[in-house]
């Protein structure tokens, strides 16, 4: 699934607490500005999150994401580092430049990044 791309400063800032240029809220990918539509790496990163959410039946993905973020924030005492260490983000960042990744990706691949 590719995700429906929506350009919205309001929703992107709202869902990301003003910290991201793009955010996935299944089945949508919200972008901060129209120019982000041309950023294939950014969109690929967000599409990896779409697949992760599908594998976890959507709501558990967001619960896991939040719990893991809180755990890592407590451990690292740094918002950005906590975000970068979430297993879902680690998988997406490692493979965001591989545009064939979603075709060959195995289910639950994010577990390798825990």
N, C-alpha and C positions, 0 to 999 in steps of 0.2 A: 504494500500500500504506500502511495506517495504522500498522502496528506494534502489537504486543501490549504493553499497558501493565502494568507490574508495580511495585508499591510495595515497596521494599526499601531500608532505610537502609544495610544492609551492602553490597549490590552497587553501589548508587549511589556510596557513599563509596569503595569499592574501585576501581571503574573510573575515577572522577574524581579520585583522590588526595585525596578529602575536600573538593573545591572546588566541586562543582555540586549543584544541586537536582534535576537530571534529566540523563540521559545515554542516548544511543542506542548499543546494541550489537546490531546487526542480528540478528534481526528484532524485538528488544525495545526498549522505552523504559522505563528504570528511573527511578522517582521516589523522592525522598528521603522524602516523606511523603504521606499520603492526600489532604491538602488540595490538593496539586499537580494532582490529577485534574481540578479545576475551572478550572485556569488554561489557558484556550484558546490564549493566545499562546504560552506555554511548550510546549504540546503541538504546536502548529503548527510551531514552531521545530524540534522534534525530528523531526517528520514530514518536514521538508525534508531532514534528514540521512538519513532512511530512503531517500528518492528518490536522493540523491547516492550513497549506498552501492550501491544497485541499479545505477546507471549505470556504476559502476566495478567491477562484479562482486564487491562486498563487500570481500574481503581487500585489494585494491589501494587502496580508499578509506582503510582504516585505516593502511596503510603510508604513503600520501601524507600523511595527516593528521599522523602522527607525524614524518615527515621535515620537513614544512613547519613544524611547531611547533618542532622543534629548531633549524632554520635561523633562524626569527624570534626565538627566545629568545637565540641567540648574537648576533644583530644588535641586539636591543632591550634585552637584559639585564633583562627584566621578564617574569615568568610570565604575568600577566594581559594585558599588552599583546601578548605573543606569541600567546596564545590568541585575542584579538580580531582579530588580523591574518591568521589562517588563512583562506584563500579560502572554505572551506566555512562557517565561522562568519560571515564577512562577508555572504555571500549569505543565510544563515538570519536574521541580525539585521535586514537591510534589509527582508526580506519576511515576517517573523514575524506581523505584524498584518494581512497580506493573506490572508484565509482562502480566497480563490479562486486564489491563486498557483500551487498545485500542479496545478490543472486547466489553466492556460495556460502553465506553465513549459516552456521548451525544454530539450532534452537538453544536458547539459554547461554549463548556465548559470553554474555556479560559476567557470568559466574567466574570466569578465568581472571577477572579484574578485581575480585574482592580482596 
